[in-house]
């Protein structure tokens, strides 16, 4: 393990964050960014080994305490356990980032009912399950807090093979606004970020093998580059901070202009 880097105190010193899908990709970048700014973080996912490795990596870099929790966000009980385990370890929870998602290229004509249901169970009902568990705890304990849902520009840009992913993310955008309307008066701010292409392991592999045409992708991005995980993490940290205290129900696009 590498020697801890001095990552605090930071903007989130003393705060506790939960990041679902925090073991890899965008979720890992978000969890690490919170830790760098002084937060204690729970990361959730379905693969224990991935979570454990991610937690050790972030702890080694920042010295911040990271709690890995095995959970399937499509399961209500798992989300309730995630919040309870976080509170048991850290004493409270202040921020929830609903990042866990199912992505696959699956033409509608080939999708069966179970596959279609799984997209919505993970990408839309998952944030609802985790959001309700967090909101109930916060309201019961008279605590404020912030929820940030990770959507996608695909929510408004249907493409062949991505219909179920796009539709589930569109549902998440609508759910974000509904959560915001219902829970703002209870002290909870709910917003979302909508990334374009991000240089995750999967996207980089698609570029390497030619499944994605890099020149064509870059041609659609006025900024001239594909985002990295830290680009998305910075937007999430902003929405989770006091700097965004009067931003409610907003979907913040982070795509370098790709969605224009």
Secondary structure, DSSP 8 states (H G I E B T S, - for coil): --------S-TTTT-EEEEETTTSHHHHHHHHHHHHTT-EEEEEES-HHHHHHHHHHHHHHH---EEEEE--TTSHHHHHHHHHHHHHHHS---EEEE---------GGG--HHHHHHHHIIIIIHHHHHHHHHHHHHHHTT--EEEEEEEEGGGG---TT-HHHHHHHHHHHHHHHHHHHHHGGGTEEEEEEEE--B--HHHHHHHHHTSS-HHHHHHT-TTSS-B-HHHHHHHHHHHHSGGGTT--S-EEEESTTTT-
